[in-house]
């Protein structure tokens, strides 16, 4: 469901929790579109390449010890052998002020997106808001 349809859905919803979840999803979508992930050069890919998949940056565990947590724990055993993508790798040339500014812009968007994801998780049933 796209952002446009989610916005319409939000106006039809009656429950405050459902509205908060849709609003959080819309905020997360909006923030995550504020920057593009930098493209890695072929040389960078070769230096960072491995065959194992990366660990997720954000994990939703529904109950302690559930299947999600179990899979994550299994995958974490080989976490030093991960490919760099889709993880965020921000190339920066410290001698170039434009490169440094661009890197900080991307990192700022990443931090705002993670904060929005955390707020969205707070609204999920059974979760207590963290401040």
N, C-alpha and C positions, 0 to 999 in steps of 0.2 A: 504494500500500500504506500503510495507516494505521500510527500509532505502536504500537497494540496488536499488530498482526501483525508489525511489525518487531521488537518485544520478544520475541515467540515465536521468530521466525526466528533471532535472535541466540543463543538457547539451543541451537538445532540445528546451528549452524555449527561446523565443525571448525577451520578455518584462523584463525590469530590476526589476520591482516590483514583478513579478511572480517569478523570480530567487531569489530575496531577501526573499520572503516568504518560498520557498522550502529550501533555505540555512538555514533560521532561524529554520524551523521545524527539519532539520537534526541536527543542533547544539543542539537544545532542547532535541532531542532523545539521542544524544551521551552523553550529560552531565547527563541526568537523569539516565543513566545506570551505572554511575561511583560508585554508592553505593547501597547497599541493605537496605531496611527498616528493622530495628531490629524487631525480633519477640517478641511479648509480651507473658509473661508466663500466664498460666491460672489464677493464683492469681492476676496478674495485670489486666487482662481482667475483672475479677469479681469486682475489685475495681472501674474500670472506666466504666463499662457497663451501658447502658441506651437504651431505645427503639427508640429514635428519631434519624434520620439520621444526619450526620454532615453537617455543612455549607461548601460550596466550599472555597478553599484557594485562587482561582483566578477566577474572574468573568468577562466575556466580555459582557458589556452592549452596545448595538448598537445605541440606542437613549435614551435620558433621559426619564425615566418613562415607558420604554418598558416592555414587558411581562417578560423578563429575570430579570430585576430589581424588578418588582412586586413580582415574585416568591421568589426572594432572601429576600426581605423585609418581606414577610409572614413567611418564614422559620426562619429568624433572631429573630422573636418574642420569639422563644423557644430555642435560641442558647445555653443557659446554661445547657440544657438537652440533650447533644449530646454524641454519642459514640466516642471513641478516634480514631477509624480507619475509613476511610483510612488516616486520619490526621497523621502527623509525630509525633510519641512519641519516644523520644530517652532515653532509660534507661541508667543511668550512675552511677557508683560506684566511688565516689570521692576519695576513699582510694586506688583505683587501677589505676595506670598511663596508662595502656593499655586501660582500659575502657574509661578514659577521652579522650585519643587521638582518639579512635574510634568514640566517640560522636562528637568531633570537626570535624573530617573528614566527618561524615554524615551531620552535620550542614553546613559545607563548600559546599558540593555538593548541598544541598537544596538551599542555597543562590545563587550559580552559576546558578542553574536551574531556579529559579525565575527571575534572571536578564536576562537570555536568553529568557524566556517567555515574559518579558517586551519589549525586543528588537524586538521580533517577532510581538507583538501587534503594535509596532510603524510602522511596514511595512504594516499593514492592511489598505485597502482603507479607506480614510477619517480620519485617525489618524495622528496627528502631532507628530514627534519625540520629546521625552522628554529626557532631559539630566540632 
